[in-house]
Amino acid sequence: MRRQEKKQKTRRAIIDAAFGLLNEQRSLSSVSLREIARAAGIAPTSFYRHFDDIDDLGLTLVDEAGLALRQLMRQARSRIDAGGGVISTSVITFMEFIESNTNEFRLLLREHSGTSPAFRAAVLREIQHFIEELTHYIMAHTGLGQELASLQAEAMVKLVFSTGAEAVDASLERRRELAERLVEQLRFIARGAKAMAER
C-alpha cells in the first residue's frame, strides 16, 4: 500500500473510531485522545500526524456528519424525481439517516449548543448549507421568490432538526409517530409559504 493511501486509511480509522465512541451518554468533549487512538488501533503519538488536536478532529467530524446528511437528502431528491412525494420522502430519508447514523446526528445536535464556539460555528455552517440547498430546490420547484423560499427552507430545516432531537433516542413506534407529525407540520409551512406568495 502506498504511503498516501496508508495515511488516508489511518485518518479514516481515527474518524470512524471517534464516531464509534460517541453515544447517548458520551459527547466529544468526554472522549480522550488516548481512547480514540486505542479504538483506531494506533499509538497516541500517531494521532498528531493526522490532526492538530481533538478540536481539529471535532471540526472534521462535524463536516463529515453534515456532508453525510446533505448527501442523503440529495438521494431523497432522486427518490422524489422517481415519483415519491416531496415532504413524505424527505422525512422518511431523514429518519433513515438518524437510524443508520445516530452518532453523527448526535454530534450535530450536541455541538450546535455545545461549549466550543468553533464547533457551534461549524454546525451552524452545516445547517446554513442545508438551508441554502433547500432554498434553491424550493425556488426551482414551486416558483417562490428567494425571500419566501429562504424563509420556508429555514423553518423546515429548524423543525426537522428539532424533531430529530426528539427522535434520536425514541422507540421505533414513537419515531413513526414523530415522522407522521413532522410530515403534517412541514405541509403547513409549505402551504403557508404558498398562501403568502399568492397574497
Solvent accessible surface area in square Angstrom, and as a share of the most:
residue,aa,sasa,rsa
1,M,150,0.67
2,R,170,0.62
3,R,217,0.79
4,Q,109,0.49
5,E,79,0.35
6,K,127,0.54
7,K,94,0.40
8,Q,96,0.43
9,K,127,0.54
10,T,28,0.16
11,R,75,0.27
12,R,101,0.37
13,A,35,0.27
14,I,0,0.00
15,I,5,0.02
16,D,73,0.38
17,A,13,0.10
18,A,0,0.00
19,F,15,0.06
20,G,58,0.56
21,L,41,0.20
22,L,3,0.02
23,N,58,0.30
24,E,97,0.44
25,Q,148,0.66
26,R,65,0.24
27,S,27,0.17
28,L,3,0.01
29,S,103,0.67
30,S,59,0.38
31,V,8,0.04
32,S,51,0.33
33,L,31,0.16
34,R,154,0.56
35,E,41,0.18
36,I,0,0.00
37,A,0,0.00
38,R,166,0.61
39,A,59,0.46
40,A,19,0.15
41,G,69,0.66
42,I,35,0.18
43,A,54,0.42
44,P,43,0.27
45,T,103,0.60
46,S,15,0.09
47,F,0,0.00
48,Y,127,0.48
49,R,170,0.62
50,H,26,0.12
51,F,5,0.02
52,D,112,0.58
53,D,65,0.34
54,I,41,0.21
55,D,80,0.41
56,D,46,0.24
57,L,0,0.00
58,G,0,0.00
59,L,56,0.28
60,T,22,0.13
61,L,0,0.00
62,V,0,0.00
63,D,69,0.36
64,E,49,0.22
65,A,0,0.00
66,G,3,0.03
67,L,78,0.39
68,A,32,0.25
69,L,3,0.01
70,R,32,0.12
71,Q,87,0.39
72,L,35,0.18
73,M,21,0.09
74,R,104,0.38
75,Q,101,0.45
76,A,1,0.01
77,R,50,0.18
78,S,71,0.46
79,R,104,0.38
80,I,20,0.10
81,D,112,0.58
82,A,94,0.73
83,G,69,0.67
84,G,31,0.30
85,G,45,0.43
86,V,73,0.42
87,I,27,0.14
88,S,34,0.22
89,T,14,0.08
90,S,27,0.17
91,V,3,0.02
92,I,97,0.49
93,T,1,0.00
94,F,2,0.01
95,M,18,0.08
96,E,71,0.32
97,F,1,0.00
98,I,0,0.00
99,E,104,0.46
100,S,88,0.57
101,N,33,0.17
102,T,33,0.19
103,N,33,0.17
104,E,35,0.16
105,F,0,0.00
106,R,20,0.07
107,L,3,0.02
108,L,3,0.02
109,L,41,0.20
110,R,71,0.26
111,E,13,0.06
112,H,79,0.35
113,S,92,0.59
114,G,19,0.18
115,T,129,0.75
116,S,26,0.17
117,P,94,0.59
118,A,52,0.40
119,F,13,0.05
120,R,85,0.31
121,A,46,0.35
122,A,1,0.01
123,V,1,0.00
124,L,97,0.48
125,R,132,0.48
126,E,18,0.08
127,I,18,0.09
128,Q,88,0.39
129,H,76,0.34
130,F,24,0.10
131,I,9,0.05
132,E,81,0.36
133,E,42,0.19
134,L,34,0.17
135,T,6,0.04
136,H,115,0.51
137,Y,28,0.11
138,I,8,0.04
139,M,60,0.27
140,A,81,0.63
141,H,114,0.51
142,T,83,0.48
143,G,68,0.66
144,L,16,0.08
145,G,47,0.45
146,Q,110,0.49
147,E,136,0.61
148,L,34,0.17
149,A,0,0.00
150,S,38,0.24
151,L,101,0.50
152,Q,14,0.06
153,A,0,0.00
154,E,63,0.28
155,A,43,0.33
156,M,16,0.07
157,V,2,0.01
158,K,117,0.50
159,L,42,0.21
160,V,19,0.11
161,F,24,0.10
162,S,70,0.45
163,T,4,0.02
164,G,0,0.00
165,A,49,0.38
166,E,84,0.37
167,A,0,0.00
168,V,11,0.07
169,D,85,0.44
170,A,25,0.19
171,S,70,0.45
172,L,102,0.51
173,E,117,0.52
174,R,92,0.34
175,R,28,0.10
176,R,143,0.52
177,E,81,0.36
178,L,1,0.00
179,A,19,0.15
180,E,119,0.53
181,R,104,0.38
182,L,0,0.00
183,V,19,0.11
184,E,78,0.35
185,Q,53,0.23
186,L,8,0.04
187,R,84,0.31
188,F,128,0.53
189,I,41,0.21
190,A,30,0.23
191,R,138,0.50
192,G,35,0.33
193,A,8,0.06
194,K,125,0.53
195,A,55,0.43
196,M,94,0.42
197,A,52,0.41
198,E,126,0.57
199,R,227,0.83
